[in-house]
Amino acid sequence: MDIQQIESFLESPNPQNRMKAITELRHHEPSMVVPLLKRNMYDKELLIRSFVAMGLGAKRNDEGFEALLNIIGHEDDPNVVAEAANSLANFGPQALPHLTALFEQNSHWLIRQSILPVLDYPESFEALVQLCRLGYQDQDLTVKLAAIANLERLKDTAQAPEALDILLQAATDSDAFIRAKVARLLMYFDAPQAQAALAELRQDSDYRVVKVFLEALLP
């Protein structure tokens, strides 16, 4: 599909045509794609707005970066914001302060879950441990578990002591799912505090926690 057809389809009242046009943009350069994607940033169809956010992360340039910041600042649907956050992460360290601010300001579980895994480069680890601490304080169990799970990536970094501190706090959490997750992760830490916490968790009153240690014995 040539650019003229794509432009025509982007303005079509038929959402399927608009979606097809956005998909076809993958064959073109960012300087051409980004201005066209921006036309549908606020499309009435959720799926199209999500694909626009995804496309801005695939076809990266400064204009697309600003467009993504616009999306996370004005979009109401968490699905689109989460997609925009994933796309922002493709820009590397320059996106870090914006992703950190988004996590701190928006407590929706989907958005928070989308941000933690994409902080996967050394410059982001200091922010990651702080967001994991904040995530563990979340009221949503899904976010709390995600925050704890992402601490594993810090076990061999300068942030390991901070990660361990969060895990030790979570080792006495009232929720057995969290304690079980903590038990798995503490096995990666050799510090005396980790071993002491593991000794306590081996005696846990909930079978889901004790099961972690039994599974660790299997070949």
N, C-alpha and C positions, 0 to 999 in steps of 0.2 A: 504494500500500500504506500503510495507516495504522500508527500507532506500535504498537498492540497486535499487529498481524500481524508487524511487524518484530521486536518482542521475542520473539514465539513462534518465528519463523524463526531468530533468533540462537541459540536454545537447541536447535534441531533437530539430531538426530544425522546428518542428511544435510548434508554440506559444501556442496552446491549451494544448499541453502536458506539456509545461513548467508551464503554469498557474495551471494545475491540480496538478503538483508536489508541487508547492508553497502552494496551498490550503491544501494538505495532511500533510504538515509540522506542522499544528496546533496540531497534535496528539503527537508530540515529544517534548523533553526537549530542553531548550534554548542552552545548550552546544553543542547539535547536530544540532539544527536548524540554528543558526546564521551563522556558516561557510558555510552552504549550500546556505542560502539566499544571502550571499555576492558574490557568483559566478554570480548572475544575477543582481547585483546592476546597471550595465550599459548595460542591455539588450536593444536591438534595439526597443523593443516594449514598448511604454509608459505605458500601463496598467500593464505590468509585473513589471516594475520599481516601479510603484505606490504600487503594492501589496507587493513587497520586503520591501519598506519603512514602510508599515503598519505592516508587519510581525515582523520587527525589534522592533516595539513598543509593540507588543503583547508578544514576547518572549525576555524578557529583560535580558541583562547582560552587563558587561563592554565592551566586544568586539562589541556588537550591538550598544552601545552608540557611540563608535568611528566611526562605520560604518555610522551611521546617520549624524554625524558631517561631514564626508567625502561627503555624499550626498548633504547636504545643501551648502557645499563649492564648489562643482564641477558640480552639476546637472544644466542643462539649462532650463528644462521645469518647469514652476511655479506650475503645478499640482503635480508633484512629490515632489518638495521642500515643498509645503504646507502639503502634506501627511507626509513627514519626520518631519516637525515641530510639527505636531500633535503627532507623535510617540515620539519625544524628550520630549514633555510635560509629558508623562507617567513616565519619570524618576524623576520627582519632582524638587526640588530646584537646583540640580546640572545642570539642563538644562537651568535655568533662564538666566544666562549671555549670553548663546549662542542664545537663542530666542530673547533676547533684541537686541543683535548685528545684528541678521538677520533682524528684523523689521527696525532697523535704516539704514541698508545698502541696503535693497531691497524694493523698493517702489511699487512692483506689488500688485495690489489690492487683489488678491486671497491669496497671502502669508500673507499680513498684516491682512486680515480678519481671517485667520486661527489661528493666534497667540493670538489675544486679548482674545477670549473666554476661552482659556486653561490656562490663568494666573488666577487661581481660588482658590489659597491657600494664607493664610496670608502673607507668606514670599514674595509673588509676587506682593502685592498690591502697593508698592512704585514704582516698575517698571511699573505696569499697568497704573497708573495715568500719568506717564511721556510718555508712549507710546500713551495713549489716547490724550494727548496734541499734540504730534507729528502727530498722525493720523488726528486730526482735521485740521491741517495745510496742509494736503494732497490735491492735486488737484482733486482727484477722489471723487465724491459725495458718492459712496458706502462706501469707507473707512471712510470718515468724519462722516457718519451716524453711522457706526459701532463703531467708537471711542466714540461718544456721548452716544450711547446705553449702552456701557460697563461701563460708569461712574455710572450707577445706583447701581452696585454692591459695590460701595465704600461709599454709603450714611451713613453707620453705622460704618465706620472705621476711623482710624486716618488720612486717606487721604481725608476725606470728604471735608475739606476746599479747598483743591487743586482741587477736582472734581467740586465743586461749582464754583470756579474761572473760569474754562473752560466753564462751562454751561452759566455763565453770559456773557462771551465773545461771545458765540455762540447765545445768545438770540437776538443779533442784526445782525445776519448773513443775507446776502442778499437773501439767498435761503429759501423759505417758508417751504420746507420739513424739513430743519434743525431747523427752529424756532418752528415748530410744535412738533418735537421730544423733543426739549429742554423744551417746555411747559409741556409736560407729565412728564418729569423727575424732573423738579423744584418743582413739587407738593410733592416730597418726602423730600424736604429740608425746615426746619422751620426758617432758618436764615432770618433776615429782608431784606437782599439783594435779596434773592430768592423771597420773597413776593412782593417786589417792581418790580422786573422783570416780575413776573406773572401779575401784574396789568397792565404793559405796553403791554404785549402780549395779554391780553384780548381785547385790543383795536386795535389789529393788522389789517392791511388793507387786509390781505389775508384770505379767508374763511377757508382754511385748518388749519390755526392756531386757529382761533376762534372756529372751530368745536371741537377741543380738550377739550375746557371748557364746551361746550354743552354736549359732551359725558360723562364728569365727573359728570354731574348732574343726569344722568340716573341711576336707581337702579341696 
